[in-house]
Amino acid sequence: MKFGMKKKAFLLVLLSLVGFLLIYQTGWPRSRSFSKTLAKISKEDREVLEAFFFELQFSGGAYVLFGDKPMSICSFALPNYSQRMPLTNIIELSACLHVQNIKINKGWDVWKKYSHLFSSSQFFIVENRCDDYVTVAIINKRNFLKIVEENIDVFRQLLGVEMTPDIVLSRCLASSDLMREVFQNHHVLLGIVLGYGRHNAQLFSRKIQIEEAKEVSLEEKILPAHGFSNLEEEYQSIQALLSPLEPEDLWEWSYPILPLPGFVADFTHPETHRLRKQYQKQHKKIIKKYKNRDFLTVTLEAFCA
């Protein structure tokens, strides 16, 4: 009799413990705590912050927070740019005064105001300034270190034999100009950490190199790659190979609007097939994460996880 009562009591304790673990794993206590944190932000600032993160997610940030992408970037013109630029530059003036650009500017200011409430050891949001533009980068520490380690030979060849994944990451976090100071204007390195694939990054980098040589009439100082008789032939070959990873007309117009990461790729290469499959799988996972939930809450919960 006593043994039976003890057995029942043990089972009750065990079931209670299992229930507690299930509740904890679903994040219920953390969600309540997170809601209190969000309550500290005014309604107006929340709306601005949501628009800001929506733009970051649209620019590939969602794949950094929820997938394998090491880093994503989003650039916008400074609000006072139009005051210093010639009025003849209509395209840049329009970009600067565009409603979306103004929203992102305001959103970045609001994020800096509240960022201390959302600490993370896994994700970093850093600001880069170049001329009259600001580039905001979201970095996934684990993914970043992994991709640099996998391509460490390229980083050491271009930046020095002392390079390690940790050194590259620390320099990115400390720099105000990633492209010039950290990657030393090597587009291949930026393409790799943006998750575009080594082969695609190399092709795009070579394309930029040829274009820049053409601009200053230095084609004769650059030899064409093996198999090409001249630079123009090589350039046209690269142009023919590269196409968008996902054309705009194939985007899934669901909320949040989330295209695959935007870059050009060589669809004849197995790396591109692997990346596209990988990002398509992550896309479905991300859409499911946001379904019937508050966009800002889901985004910041992932950032702080």
C-alpha positions as CSV (number, residue, x, y, z in Angstrom):
1,M,0.0,0.0,0.0
2,K,2.7,2.4,1.1
3,F,4.8,1.3,-1.9
4,G,1.9,2.1,-4.2
5,M,1.5,5.6,-2.7
6,K,5.2,6.3,-3.1
7,K,5.2,5.2,-6.7
8,K,2.2,7.5,-7.4
9,A,4.0,10.4,-5.7
10,F,7.2,9.7,-7.7
11,L,5.2,9.7,-10.9
12,L,3.5,13.0,-10.1
13,V,6.9,14.6,-9.4
14,L,8.3,13.2,-12.6
15,L,5.3,14.5,-14.6
16,S,5.6,17.9,-13.0
17,L,9.3,18.0,-13.8
18,V,8.7,17.1,-17.5
19,G,5.9,19.7,-17.7
20,F,8.3,22.3,-16.3
21,L,10.9,21.4,-18.8
22,L,8.4,21.6,-21.7
23,I,7.2,25.0,-20.6
24,Y,10.8,26.2,-20.3
25,Q,11.8,24.9,-23.7
26,T,8.8,26.7,-25.4
27,G,10.2,29.9,-24.0
28,W,7.1,30.9,-22.1
29,P,8.9,32.5,-19.1
30,R,11.3,34.1,-21.4
31,S,8.5,35.4,-23.6
32,R,6.9,37.1,-20.6
33,S,10.2,38.7,-19.7
34,F,10.7,39.8,-23.2
35,S,7.3,41.3,-23.4
36,K,8.2,43.5,-20.4
37,T,11.3,44.6,-22.2
38,L,9.4,45.6,-25.3
39,A,6.9,47.4,-23.2
40,K,9.7,49.9,-22.3
41,I,9.6,51.1,-26.0
42,S,7.0,53.7,-26.9
43,K,4.4,52.8,-29.6
44,E,5.9,55.3,-32.0
45,D,9.4,54.0,-31.6
46,R,8.2,50.4,-31.9
47,E,6.7,51.2,-35.3
48,V,9.9,52.8,-36.5
49,L,12.0,49.9,-35.2
50,E,9.7,47.4,-36.9
51,A,10.2,49.2,-40.2
52,F,13.9,49.3,-39.7
53,F,14.2,45.6,-39.0
54,F,11.8,44.7,-41.8
55,E,14.3,46.4,-44.2
56,L,17.2,44.5,-42.6
57,Q,15.3,41.2,-42.9
58,F,14.4,41.9,-46.5
59,S,18.1,42.5,-47.2
60,G,19.1,39.1,-46.0
61,G,19.1,39.6,-42.2
62,A,16.5,36.9,-41.7
63,Y,18.9,34.2,-43.0
64,V,21.5,35.5,-40.6
65,L,19.2,35.3,-37.6
66,F,17.5,32.0,-38.5
67,G,19.8,30.3,-41.1
68,D,23.4,29.7,-42.2
69,K,24.2,33.2,-43.7
70,P,27.2,34.6,-41.9
71,M,26.5,38.3,-42.5
72,S,24.1,40.6,-44.3
73,I,24.3,44.3,-45.1
74,C,21.8,47.1,-45.7
75,S,22.9,50.6,-46.9
76,F,21.1,53.9,-46.9
77,A,22.0,57.6,-47.6
78,L,22.5,60.0,-44.7
79,P,19.5,62.4,-44.4
80,N,21.7,65.5,-44.8
81,Y,23.3,64.2,-48.0
82,S,21.1,66.2,-50.3
83,Q,22.4,69.4,-48.7
84,R,25.9,68.8,-49.9
85,M,25.3,67.1,-53.2
86,P,24.9,68.8,-56.6
87,L,21.2,69.1,-57.6
88,T,22.1,67.6,-61.0
89,N,22.5,64.2,-59.4
90,I,18.8,63.4,-59.5
91,I,19.1,59.7,-58.9
92,E,21.1,60.0,-55.6
93,L,18.9,62.9,-54.5
94,S,15.8,60.8,-55.0
95,A,17.3,57.9,-53.1
96,C,18.2,60.2,-50.2
97,L,14.7,61.7,-50.0
98,H,12.9,58.4,-50.6
99,V,10.4,57.7,-47.8
100,Q,12.0,54.2,-47.2
101,N,15.4,55.8,-46.8
102,I,14.1,58.3,-44.2
103,K,12.5,55.5,-42.3
104,I,15.7,53.4,-42.2
105,N,17.7,56.5,-41.0
106,K,15.2,57.1,-38.2
107,G,15.1,53.3,-37.4
108,W,18.8,53.2,-37.0
109,D,18.7,56.1,-34.5
110,V,15.9,54.4,-32.6
111,W,17.8,51.1,-32.5
112,K,20.9,52.8,-31.0
113,K,18.6,54.3,-28.4
114,Y,17.3,50.9,-27.2
115,S,20.0,48.4,-28.2
116,H,21.2,48.2,-24.6
117,L,18.0,46.3,-23.8
118,F,18.7,43.6,-26.3
119,S,22.1,42.1,-25.6
120,S,23.4,39.1,-27.6
121,S,26.6,37.0,-27.6
122,Q,25.8,35.4,-30.9
123,F,24.7,38.3,-33.1
124,F,26.2,41.7,-33.7
125,I,24.8,44.8,-35.5
126,V,27.5,47.2,-36.6
127,E,27.6,50.5,-38.4
128,N,29.9,51.4,-41.3
129,R,30.2,54.9,-42.8
130,C,31.5,55.5,-46.2
131,D,31.3,59.0,-47.7
132,D,27.6,60.0,-47.3
133,Y,26.2,56.5,-46.8
134,V,25.7,54.2,-43.8
135,T,25.9,50.4,-44.1
136,V,24.4,48.4,-41.2
137,A,25.7,44.8,-41.0
138,I,24.2,41.9,-39.0
139,I,26.8,39.3,-38.2
140,N,26.1,35.7,-36.9
141,K,29.2,34.9,-34.9
142,R,29.1,31.1,-35.3
143,N,28.3,31.2,-39.1
144,F,31.0,33.9,-39.7
145,L,33.8,32.0,-37.9
146,K,32.8,28.8,-39.8
147,I,32.8,30.4,-43.3
148,V,36.2,32.2,-42.7
149,E,37.7,28.9,-41.4
150,E,36.5,27.1,-44.5
151,N,38.1,29.7,-46.8
152,I,41.0,30.7,-44.6
153,D,43.4,30.1,-47.5
154,V,41.8,33.0,-49.4
155,F,41.8,35.3,-46.4
156,R,45.5,34.6,-45.7
157,Q,46.5,35.0,-49.4
158,L,44.9,38.4,-49.6
159,L,45.2,39.8,-46.0
160,G,48.3,38.0,-44.6
161,V,49.3,34.7,-43.2
162,E,48.6,35.7,-39.6
163,M,44.8,35.8,-40.3
164,T,42.5,33.6,-38.2
165,P,38.7,33.6,-38.1
166,D,38.7,35.3,-34.7
167,I,41.1,38.1,-36.0
168,V,38.8,38.7,-39.0
169,L,35.7,38.9,-36.9
170,S,37.3,41.2,-34.2
171,R,38.4,43.5,-37.0
172,C,34.9,43.6,-38.5
173,L,33.4,44.4,-35.1
174,A,36.0,47.2,-34.5
175,S,36.0,48.7,-38.0
176,S,33.8,51.6,-39.3
177,D,34.6,50.6,-42.9
178,L,34.6,46.9,-43.5
179,M,35.3,47.0,-47.2
180,R,38.3,49.3,-47.1
181,E,39.8,48.6,-43.6
182,V,39.1,44.9,-43.1
183,F,38.7,43.3,-46.6
184,Q,41.1,45.9,-48.2
185,N,38.7,46.3,-51.2
186,H,38.7,42.6,-52.0
187,H,35.2,41.9,-53.2
188,V,35.8,38.1,-53.0
189,L,36.2,38.3,-49.2
190,L,33.1,40.3,-48.8
191,G,31.1,37.9,-51.0
192,I,32.3,34.9,-49.0
193,V,31.2,36.3,-45.6
194,L,27.9,37.4,-47.2
195,G,27.2,33.8,-47.9
196,Y,27.3,34.0,-51.7
197,G,29.7,31.1,-52.1
198,R,33.4,31.0,-52.9
199,H,33.0,30.4,-56.6
200,N,30.4,33.1,-57.1
201,A,32.4,35.6,-55.0
202,Q,35.5,34.9,-57.1
203,L,33.6,35.4,-60.4
204,F,32.0,38.6,-59.3
205,S,35.3,39.9,-57.9
206,R,36.9,39.2,-61.3
207,K,34.1,41.0,-63.1
208,I,34.6,44.1,-60.9
209,Q,38.4,43.9,-61.4
210,I,38.0,44.0,-65.2
211,E,35.4,46.8,-65.1
212,E,37.6,48.9,-62.9
213,A,40.6,48.3,-65.3
214,K,38.4,49.4,-68.2
215,E,37.4,52.6,-66.5
216,V,41.0,53.8,-66.2
217,S,42.3,52.1,-69.4
218,L,44.5,49.6,-67.7
219,E,43.3,46.5,-69.4
220,E,46.8,45.9,-70.9
221,K,48.2,45.5,-67.3
222,I,45.8,42.6,-66.5
223,L,46.2,39.3,-68.2
224,P,43.1,37.3,-69.2
225,A,42.4,34.1,-67.3
226,H,43.5,30.8,-68.8
227,G,41.4,29.9,-71.8
228,F,40.6,33.4,-72.9
229,S,42.5,35.4,-75.6
230,N,41.6,38.8,-74.1
231,L,39.9,40.5,-71.2
232,E,36.7,41.4,-73.1
233,E,36.2,37.7,-74.0
234,E,36.6,36.7,-70.4
235,Y,34.3,39.5,-69.2
236,Q,31.5,38.5,-71.6
237,S,31.9,34.9,-70.4
238,I,31.5,35.9,-66.8
239,Q,28.5,38.1,-67.6
240,A,26.8,35.2,-69.4
241,L,27.3,32.9,-66.3
242,L,26.1,35.2,-63.6
243,S,22.3,35.6,-63.0
244,P,20.2,36.4,-59.9
245,L,19.8,33.6,-57.4
246,E,16.1,34.3,-57.4
247,P,14.4,36.6,-59.9
248,E,11.9,39.1,-58.4
249,D,8.9,37.5,-60.1
250,L,9.5,34.3,-58.1
251,W,9.4,36.0,-54.7
252,E,6.9,34.6,-52.3
253,W,4.7,37.7,-51.5
254,S,3.8,36.5,-48.0
255,Y,4.3,38.4,-44.7
256,P,7.0,39.2,-44.1
257,I,8.0,39.7,-47.7
258,L,11.2,37.6,-47.8
259,P,13.1,36.9,-51.0
260,L,16.1,34.6,-51.1
261,P,19.4,36.5,-50.5
262,G,20.1,38.8,-53.3
263,F,23.2,38.1,-55.3
264,V,24.2,36.9,-58.8
265,A,25.4,33.3,-59.2
266,D,26.7,30.8,-61.6
267,F,24.0,28.2,-62.0
268,T,26.3,25.8,-63.8
269,H,28.3,25.3,-60.6
270,P,27.3,22.8,-57.9
271,E,28.0,25.3,-55.2
272,T,25.1,27.5,-56.4
273,H,22.7,24.6,-56.5
274,R,23.6,23.7,-52.9
275,L,23.2,27.3,-51.8
276,R,19.9,27.8,-53.5
277,K,18.5,24.6,-52.0
278,Q,19.8,25.6,-48.6
279,Y,18.3,29.1,-48.7
280,Q,15.0,27.8,-50.0
281,K,14.7,25.4,-47.1
282,Q,15.6,28.2,-44.7
283,H,13.0,30.5,-46.3
284,K,10.2,28.1,-45.5
285,K,11.5,27.8,-41.9
286,I,11.6,31.6,-41.5
287,I,8.1,32.1,-42.9
288,K,6.8,29.6,-40.4
289,K,8.6,31.4,-37.5
290,Y,6.8,34.6,-38.3
291,K,3.4,33.1,-39.0
292,N,0.6,34.6,-36.8
293,R,3.2,36.3,-34.6
294,D,4.4,39.9,-34.0
295,F,7.2,40.7,-36.4
296,L,9.3,42.7,-34.1
297,T,8.9,40.3,-31.1
298,V,10.0,37.3,-33.2
299,T,13.0,39.2,-34.7
300,L,14.3,40.5,-31.4
301,E,13.7,37.2,-29.6
302,A,15.9,35.5,-32.2
303,F,18.6,38.2,-31.9
304,C,18.7,37.8,-28.1
305,A,18.5,34.0,-28.0
